Structures are given as C-alpha cells and as structure tokens.
Amino acid sequence: MLFLFTFASAATVTDLPPFLRGDVSVGYTFDRLQGTLSQHAVLSEDDQDVADRQINGHVMHYGFAFGVAPGTALFADVPHTVYQSVEVQGWSKMVYDPATETGSYAGTMSEEEATVSKGSGVHGAWIGVKGTPFSEAFTSRRNRFTLMIEGAVRTPGDGAWFVVRDPSDSDGLGTHGAGPGGVGLRAATTVSTRQGRHEPYIRLVVEDNLPVELDILDDDGRVLVNNAEIDPANTVDAVVGAEFITGENATSGARSAVDLHLAAHWSSYQDVPTGLELPAVLLPDAGLVQQAESFEVGGGVGLDVRFMKYLQWQLYGEARYHLAQRVESPYPVYTGGDTIRIVAGTTLTIRVR
C-alpha cells in the first residue's frame, strides 16, 4: 500500500525526493563574523577596544539525496572551505601585565592590518538519512502537517581549522585546514504546514563535534604539542519562519516563494590552540586554551525559485547579533557589542523527478 500514495508539493524545508528519485545540488555560502575586540579592565571600569576583527569563510557545498522508500531518503553533503581567514585592523600588541599576571593589549602601539590565520580544505562528508513519518505530500493520508526527522554522521576531514596543515609560504603564515577535523553527529527535526498561500515551519538542529587528537604546529611546521586533544564546539540552531508562495504551476511544477525567518545559534565552549583568533598573543606556543560559549540571535530572508519540477534555485541571507564572548580563557578579551554575523549564499538543485 505504501507505493500507492500520491504526492503533492511540500515546503522547501521538508521536501524529499520521491521513491527511486533524487536531487543533486551545488551551493556557495559566505560567512562573516565582524566586530571589535574589547579588553575588559580588571582594576577599573573602563574597557578598551583593541582591534577590529573579521572572520571570513567561503564554503562550497556538494550534495545529493535519493529516495530509498516513500517518505525516506539517504543524503550526503560535502562542505569544502575554499578560503577562511581571521583578519584584524587597528590592533595592538600584547604585553605582560604584572598587575593581572596575564597578557594585556592596553597602552601598546596600534598596528594597521594583519591576517592572523588562514585555511582551506574539505570538512568531511555528512552522510545520513531523513524521513517524514507524517507528511502532507502523501495526499491519501490527509496529514495536516509534515514532520521531517533526520540524522547524520560526518567523516573526518583532510585537516582541521585548529591546526596548521601546510607550513608558511611567502606571507609567513601557515595554512590551516578547515572544519572541526573529527567525527561529527547531527540530529534535526523540522515541522511545516500549508496554510493557504504560506507555509510556516520550525526547525531545530543539534550538532555534536567529537574531540580529536591532533599535533599543534607553528606556522613553520614545527611541532609545539603532540597529540593535543582538541574539543570543538557543539552547536544548536533553531529557526522559526514561513515561506510565502508568490506563484506556482501544478502542471509544470514551477513554484516561487519568499522565506522570512527568525534564527538563534548557540555554540558550547571549546578547547582550541591559542592565537587562532586573537592577534599577537603573549605565549603563541602555549598549546590549548578554552574559548567561551557563544549565542547569536537574528533573522533572515530567502528566495526560492523552482523554474520547473526539475530545476530549483535558492538565494538567502541572514544577520545575527553575536553576544559578548571571551575569546581565550587566559586573557580578558571579549567580542564587542557591535559584533554581528552575516551569512549569505545560493544553491542550485537538479531534481530528478
């Protein structure tokens, strides 16, 4: 009986390929975290801005999904960071402060622009399964909403953002890898429903990045710490939004919609090498430090255009406010109150339907 169900259109966030059909996609995402770095005063109430910082990432995504049963699909996604960098402007050098017995940027000479870290590489492959035990796409069931559940495992990548993969070249900086480096686990659930010309939805994604042992190298390739246990941050993402359908054609499968949503992102603390995201730390060969947890909240907009049932194009953008976060545990340096994250991208999907 399962194979006799007829299908109807579903919201983009809960859409799955039919049985023995599939999707192939390629996408690009630009991710920027920008804002000042502020040193909190220990012996006074005056904080000091010590740098303007940007963390930029350019990531390609290659993915596919294949329907292995009605309402169930296997999928894979391969994120590839083409280039990622940490850049600072108007920064100061860190010196030892005997009053606090730690490093301080206060009172040092301001520099101009500098690249603190750079990297590139494949994160690993996300391989998983997603299914819709309740779905509006099965019209004979008369479900009033679509519930999609998914789980995935990420394989280790060809390096990690936390360690130098290739020694320094002409610019004096070693090239880091990309991504957390080790095995990742992901669980997600999405609920959507069709309400006239709009489709509200809620999505929750939890990602667990397992610890990984890696050698910490300096920019010249010299080993600083053997088999350091790096513990990347775990994350939780929550999105509440709606797709507003601006046009659709049942005969050709064409559809267009505008997406509006609110988003929140939480990252746990992580144990990472020192000097990765701060300029000129006091002890660059000190090994691992702890970066505090972070929280971001904001919203975004997207455009979804299905030219026909075989071809779909998406364009999206999002802005989130980044709450104050201690960058490295040994130093009283935090992200400033003007720190925001900008995420924008596009995806092209060929739908074998």
Salt bridges, closest charged atoms under 4 A:
ASP15 OD2 - ARG351 NH1 2.96
ASP15 OD2 - ARG353 NH2 3.75
ASP23 OD2 - ARG353 NH2 2.88
ASP31 OD1 - ARG341 NH1 2.72
ASP77 OD2 - HIS61 ND1 3.36
GLU150 OE2 - ARG203 NH1 3.17
ASP158 OD2 - ARG165 NH1 3.65
ASP166 OD2 - ARG165 NE 3.60
ASP169 OD2 - LYS118 NZ 3.37
ASP171 OD2 - LYS118 NZ 2.67
GLU199 OE2 - ARG194 NH1 3.74
GLU199 OE1 - ARG255 NH2 2.79
GLU207 OE2 - ARG154 NH1 3.71
ASP218 OD2 - ARG222 NE 3.06
ASP237 OD1 - HIS265 ND1 2.77
GLU243 OE1 - ARG255 NH2 2.83
GLU248 OE2 - ARG194 NH2 2.71
GLU248 OE2 - ARG197 NH1 3.43
ASP259 OD1 - HIS261 ND1 2.72
GLU277 OE1 - ARG53 NH1 3.80
GLU296 OE1 - ARG320 NE 2.85
GLU296 OE2 - HIS322 ND1 2.74
GLU296 OE2 - ARG341 NE 2.90
ASP304 OD2 - ARG255 NH1 3.37
GLU318 OE1 - HIS261 NE2 2.63
GLU318 OE2 - ARG320 NH1 2.46
